Every structure is written in C-alpha cells, then in structure tokens.
Amino acid sequence: MNQRRAPAKRQVSDSKAGAGKRVTLARALSKLGYCSRTQAEKLIAEGRVSVGGRKTTDLSHWVDIDGDRITVDGMVVSAEAKIYLMLNKPRGLVTTRDDPEGRPTVFSCLEAVDARFLSPVGRLDKASEGLLLFTNDTVLAQRLLDPAIHLSKVYHVQVRGMFDEAMAERMMQGVAEGGEMLKATHVRRLRSGDRNSWIEVELQEGRNRQIRRMLDVLGSECMRLLRVSIGEISLGDLPKGASRPLTDAEIQYLRRRTGL
C-alpha cells in the first residue's frame, strides 16, 4: 500500500522570511534613503512604484530590500550614500521641507548640498536657532528621536530681567503646564545684565516649546533660544545659516550612543 505523502511544510510568511532583508515596500524606500515612509506610502498609493517591473499600490507589499528591483516613475531606487550634517539654524525659518503657508524653511540654507533626500532630525521652532542635524539615514534618525536614548540637548537662553537660583531650582524640580510636568536636567546662569540674563538649560525630554513654557510659568520671558549641543555634538563656531558635514568621530559617536 502506498503511503500517503506528508503535506509540504507551509512557507514562512513574508513578514518573517529573511529577517533583516524583507520589509514593506514603503519601509524599503525609506531605508534606501529615497524618501520618508509617509512620502513612500503616497507614491505607492499613486501607482508610481514598481517591484520587479510590476506596479503595485499595495501598502502592505513585502520586498527583499537587497534583491528586488524597485523603481519610482521608472527610475531604479538604490541605496544612497549616507549623509550626515549639521546646520546653524537662523531664527525665522521653519523646520520642514515645504511649508503650506509659504514661510521660508531650513532647506533654504542647504542649497549648496544635495538635500533631496535629507530630513531634519527633530525640530527647532521658528523663533529658535542653533544646532540642527540632517541625515538620510532613517534608522539613525529614528533612534536619535527615541526618548529611551536619553540624548541630552543643551540650550543657551536669553531671558528678560533677572534670573536667580530659585528659578533655576524650580525648573529642575519640574514645572506643571498644560497638563504636563516639564523638567530640566540642569540649569545655570551664564551671565546677567541690567535688563536680561543668559542661562544654560539642559533637557533630556524635548516637549513642544518646553523651555518657553517653563519660563512663562515662572513669569519670565524667553527672548532668544539657541541650541548649542546634542549629546557630545557641539555647534562650535559654525556661522549662522551655515552647514557642515559631521566628522567620522561625530557619526560614530551617534551610532554608538544609539546602539547601532
């Protein structure tokens, strides 16, 4: 009697096959440095993306990032060389590529570099200035924005009037505002004049307009806010509106700090 053939083993689902190589199409475009995942989803939905010569509008389509031929508008997408740079952001610019209100953006400072696939790492509001990082390394950017990394950011802040030790202590103990408890890791006075003071504030969280909100609660006013460092990456003497590539040592520091 012929024995019944055992059924073939079910293949591993695409989501688990080739761990580290198979990802959704939108994530592939992001990891390759072509665009953000949100922009990729829009391109896919518009029918502008093909895999292996076949157009797809399926946002859950899985691909082999190393083996599948991915094209956008007929052009092959390949891994872009990784770019890491810093900008000394001037006041008055918004941290976005395109602003619906037509306001000038930080990308107006990057006309001398190929910034097509670069994205800012985090934000500085329109009235703030100083150190802003850009990269097309989406994995590193996501790690840097992860609150669990606890990457400190240091700001030099000009406040109206006098700033005393009691105000610094309150900022470090925590200030309740808008249903949130806002806290600075460290605060110290740098110098004082007759009309205003300069203070240094270190944060590890980075809530929206956090320093300005804390000062408002204390009855003070933020006149200028300048970010001078992110972790061990320092703005240094980079001129306002200028950018420069990160050094190899700075890139390796960020990768180590984020566990890459």
Buried (B, 14 or more C-beta within 10 A) or exposed (E): EEEEEEEEEEEEEBEEEBEEEBBBBBBBBBBBBBBBBEBBBEBBEEEBBBBEEEEBEEEEBBBBBEEBEBBBEEEEBEEBEEBBBBBBBBBEBBBBBEBEEEEEBBBEBBEEBEBEBBBBBBBBEBEBBBBBBBBBBBBBBEBBBEEEBEBBBBBBBBBBBBBEEEBBEBBBEEBEBEEBEBBBBBBEBEEBEEEBBBBBBBBBBBBEBBBBBBBBBBEBEBBBBBBBBBBEBBBEEBEEBEBEEBEEEBBEBBBEBBEE
